[in-house]
């Protein structure tokens, strides 16, 4: 083969390899460059192609989330996923805190919506933009956080189960429901104060939230297909020997085990976690 053709082939091969590495994804968590999108300006994510949308957006036909209750802090073990001591995204290394006790932070909050709805969060749960959840770069997963919008005084309590935001100076990415409650959807961002909550101290002041009849549900997954949800419902019922319901809205089918007493919930969590279904998360009614 002539030498110049050999050199051309080498250059083509090198360019292909570089292209694979650059578009390949955002670090160990499939990082997203979300946040700060207003109703009029949606930021393009640098995601790795696992999302069906290229741009994030508001939900097309959202339910009324104005009355979605705060996340209720309960003692939980650290998630098996998403809690590496350090991780690197977009060339920056983050260190996960050993504890959230006493943690406070003031800065800019953003929110993320339908592009990520139904996809895995960093701790292996499924992102539900209609639930009170959030993403943070350093807090242990999960952590319960009180978020105060310093512009209007509105507050919510969210459960941090994801990593992000990895853009600019944003300190937290809120779910659509949380952003709606804080009245920051129009602006896209808001200056906020974060306060990590100790679940035992919070329950001592506010009550545990348990009812005599048992109000704990375990969400196994949120799926976009009704038949798949029914199959998962049967599988979860077989594993736990407990009631399993499918809660649907316009876009998702949530498979939830319950209602359960707390002791029964712990046993069901162990059974589900030991299977291929992974660890569910608690939903209180």
Secondary structure, DSSP 8 states (H G I E B T S, - for coil): --HHHHHHHHHHHHHHHHHHHHSS-SGGGT--------SS---B----S-SS-SB----TT----TT------------SSS--SEEEETTEEEE--S--TT-EEEEEEEE--TTTTTSB-TTS-B--TTSSEEE-SSS-SSEEEEEEETTT--EEEEEEEE----STTEEEEE-HHHHHHTT-TTTS-EEEEEEEE-HHHHHHHH-----TT--EEEEEEEES-HHHHHHHHHHHHHHH-S-EEEEE-SS-EEEEEEEE-HHHHHHHHHHHHHSTT---EEEE-
